[in-house]
Amino acid sequence: MVRRGMLVIRRFASAVCCIFVSGLVLAGNTVQVRFLPASDSETQAIKQVIEQSPLVQDVIELMRERYRLSERLTIQFGGDDDPAYDEEAHTILISYDFFAEAIERFENANYAETGVTSQNAALDVLAHTLLHEFGHAIISMNKLPVVAKEEDAADSLATLLLIERFEHGQDIALSAADMFALESEDYERLEEPDFWDEHSLDAQRYYTTLCHIYGSDPDKYADLMEEVDIDQDRRELCIDEYDVLTNSWNALLAPYLQDSRKK
């Protein structure tokens, strides 16, 4: 049986109301969402799933209601770009193909055997990806200090926000971790460019995400560490790392909380 992060866990996502329409959705603050037209019926179905997803709506609502940005941020679904943050245009770019490919990967891995459908797992990945790119946006717009790889910092923020701000956020992050694991299977051998890429290796992103999930709740996820055979010393470090991660991001983002202006 396929196992989520080597652990079978079901997720029940919470729903927060948010209104989406084709074209452009404007928020009262600095986040807007744009859905580009679909090119065919299959893409139209994908577009509709994203538009109507309570989880995606929750993620965007978090960006709108909790954080302040120095520039208006646009989230654009559609187009041909891989997930990215366009610093000049202040735009997060997510193609419909990215979501379709995530579904396909989970289907090929028989992911439904975990109790989570391929579509829901892909929505989890989309949530993590949106928050990852939001990490780049808030770092860039507010000129936050980054002392290591920015891609790692964006990963850590995405995982932290899911865990701290969403019910069953660890389960959402588990899907993202499993996607990293599936993507790591694309490489029969690693070449030099894989090591100097701005991203950490997919396998490293997988284990780091699992480490943060465990660190957030060691009692609940002890079995997860057993399944992936992470030794006790590293588990203790995962707990310490999660505490450092939480404290560091809270300190960096505190001046940019929506309610910080009221203090």
C-alpha positions in Angstrom: 0.0 0.0 0.0 1.1 3.5 -0.7 1.7 5.5 2.4 1.6 9.2 3.0 5.1 10.3 4.0 5.4 6.6 4.8 2.4 7.1 7.1 -1.3 6.7 6.3 -3.2 9.9 7.4 -6.5 11.3 6.2 -7.0 15.0 6.0 -10.2 17.0 6.4 -9.6 20.5 5.2 -11.5 23.4 6.8 -13.5 25.8 4.6 -13.4 29.6 4.6 -15.7 31.6 2.4 -14.1 33.5 -0.4 -15.6 34.6 -3.7 -13.9 33.8 -7.0 -14.9 34.8 -10.5 -13.2 34.3 -13.9 -10.8 37.1 -14.8 -9.9 39.1 -11.7 -10.8 39.1 -8.0 -9.8 42.2 -6.0 -9.2 42.2 -2.3 -9.6 45.1 0.0 -5.8 45.2 0.6 -2.9 44.2 -1.5 -3.6 40.8 -2.9 -5.5 40.1 -6.1 -6.2 36.8 -8.0 -6.4 36.4 -11.8 -7.5 33.3 -13.6 -6.5 33.2 -17.3 -9.0 31.6 -19.7 -8.7 27.8 -20.2 -7.6 26.6 -23.6 -9.7 23.4 -23.7 -12.3 21.5 -21.7 -9.7 19.6 -19.7 -8.0 22.8 -18.6 -11.4 24.3 -17.9 -12.1 21.5 -15.5 -8.8 22.1 -13.7 -9.4 25.8 -13.6 -12.8 25.2 -12.0 -11.3 22.8 -9.4 -8.8 25.5 -8.3 -11.4 28.3 -8.3 -13.8 26.3 -6.1 -11.2 24.8 -3.7 -11.8 25.8 -0.1 -8.2 25.1 0.7 -6.9 27.4 -2.1 -9.4 30.0 -0.9 -8.1 29.6 2.7 -4.5 30.2 1.6 -5.3 33.4 -0.3 -7.5 34.6 2.6 -4.5 34.1 4.9 -2.3 36.3 2.6 -5.0 39.0 2.4 -6.0 39.1 6.0 -2.8 38.5 8.0 0.1 40.1 6.2 0.9 43.6 4.8 3.0 44.0 1.6 4.7 47.0 0.2 3.3 46.4 -3.2 0.1 44.9 -4.6 0.6 41.2 -5.1 -1.1 39.3 -8.0 -1.6 35.6 -8.0 -2.1 34.4 -11.6 -3.4 31.0 -12.5 -2.8 29.9 -16.1 -0.1 30.6 -18.6 2.9 28.5 -19.4 5.2 29.3 -16.5 6.3 26.8 -13.9 5.5 28.0 -10.4 7.5 31.2 -9.8 7.4 34.6 -8.3 8.0 37.4 -10.8 9.8 40.1 -8.7 9.4 42.9 -11.2 5.6 42.3 -11.8 5.0 41.3 -8.2 3.1 38.3 -9.4 3.0 34.6 -8.4 2.6 32.5 -11.5 1.0 29.0 -11.3 0.1 27.2 -14.6 -2.8 24.9 -14.9 -0.4 22.3 -16.3 1.4 22.3 -12.9 -1.7 21.2 -11.2 -2.6 18.6 -13.9 0.9 17.1 -13.6 0.6 16.9 -9.8 -2.6 14.9 -10.2 -0.9 12.7 -12.8 2.0 12.0 -10.5 -0.2 11.0 -7.6 -2.4 8.9 -9.8 0.7 7.0 -11.2 1.8 6.4 -7.6 -1.7 5.0 -6.7 -1.9 7.7 -4.0 -5.6 7.1 -3.5 -4.6 4.0 -1.5 -3.5 6.4 1.3 -7.1 7.5 1.7 -6.4 10.9 0.0 -7.5 11.3 -3.7 -5.0 12.4 -6.2 -6.9 15.6 -6.8 -6.9 16.5 -3.1 -3.3 15.7 -2.8 -2.6 18.0 -5.7 -4.6 20.7 -4.0 -2.4 20.2 -0.9 0.7 20.6 -3.1 -0.8 23.7 -4.7 -1.4 25.2 -1.2 2.2 24.6 -0.2 3.4 26.0 -3.6 1.3 29.2 -3.2 2.8 29.8 0.3 6.3 29.0 -1.0 6.0 31.7 -3.7 4.3 34.0 -1.2 7.5 33.5 0.9 9.5 34.9 -2.0 7.1 37.8 -2.4 7.2 38.9 1.2 11.0 38.5 1.4 11.4 40.6 -1.8 8.8 43.3 -1.1 9.8 43.8 2.5 13.5 43.2 2.0 13.6 40.5 4.7 17.1 39.2 5.5 17.9 35.7 4.2 21.2 34.1 5.3 21.0 30.8 3.5 19.2 29.6 0.3 16.1 31.7 -0.2 14.4 28.6 -1.7 14.9 26.7 1.6 13.6 29.7 3.5 10.5 29.8 1.3 10.0 26.1 1.8 10.2 26.5 5.5 7.8 29.3 5.6 5.2 27.4 3.5 5.4 24.4 5.8 5.3 26.6 9.0 2.2 28.5 7.8 0.4 25.3 6.9 1.2 23.8 10.3 0.5 26.8 12.4 -2.4 28.4 10.5 -4.4 25.5 9.1 -6.4 22.7 10.7 -4.7 19.5 9.8 -1.9 21.5 8.3 0.7 18.8 8.9 -1.4 16.5 6.6 -1.4 19.1 3.9 2.4 19.4 4.2 2.7 15.6 4.0 1.3 15.7 0.5 3.8 18.3 -0.5 6.6 16.2 1.0 5.4 13.2 -0.9 5.4 15.2 -4.1 9.1 16.0 -3.5 9.7 12.3 -3.0 7.9 11.5 -6.3 9.9 14.2 -8.1 13.1 12.8 -6.8 12.4 9.6 -8.7 12.9 11.5 -12.0 16.6 11.3 -11.6 18.4 8.1 -12.4 21.7 9.9 -11.6 22.5 13.3 -10.3 24.6 15.7 -12.5 26.6 18.7 -11.3 23.9 21.3 -12.1 21.6 19.4 -9.6 24.0 20.2 -6.8 24.5 23.9 -7.6 20.8 24.6 -8.3 19.2 27.3 -6.2 16.8 24.6 -4.9 17.9 21.9 -2.5 17.6 18.4 -4.0 14.0 17.0 -4.1 15.0 14.2 -1.7 16.4 16.8 0.7 13.2 18.9 0.5 11.2 15.7 1.3 13.2 14.8 4.4 13.3 18.5 5.6 9.6 18.8 5.3 9.1 15.5 7.2 11.5 16.8 9.9 9.5 20.0 10.3 6.2 18.1 10.5 7.7 15.8 13.2 9.2 18.7 15.1 5.8 20.4 15.3 4.3 17.5 17.1 6.8 14.8 18.1 4.3 12.6 19.9 1.8 12.4 17.0 4.5 11.8 14.4 6.8 9.5 16.1 5.7 6.6 13.9 6.6 8.7 10.8 10.2 8.9 11.9 10.3 5.2 12.5 9.0 4.5 9.0 11.6 6.7 7.3 14.3 5.4 9.6 15.5 8.8 11.0 17.6 8.2 14.1 16.9 9.6 17.5 19.6 12.2 17.4 18.3 13.7 14.2 14.7 13.6 15.6 15.8 15.7 18.5 17.4 18.2 16.1 14.1 18.3 14.2 12.3 19.5 17.3 15.0 22.1 17.9 14.9 23.2 14.3 11.1 23.7 14.3 11.4 25.8 17.4 14.1 28.0 15.8 12.1 28.1 12.6 8.9 29.3 14.4 10.7 31.9 16.5 12.7 33.2 13.5 9.8 33.6 11.1 7.6 35.1 13.8 10.2 37.7 14.6 10.8 38.5 10.9 7.1 38.8 10.0 5.8 40.5 13.2 6.2 44.1 11.7 4.1 43.0 8.7 1.1 41.6 10.4 -2.1 43.4 9.5 -2.9 44.1 13.1 0.6 45.4 14.0 -0.4 48.9 12.8 -3.0 49.0 15.6 -0.4 48.6 18.4 
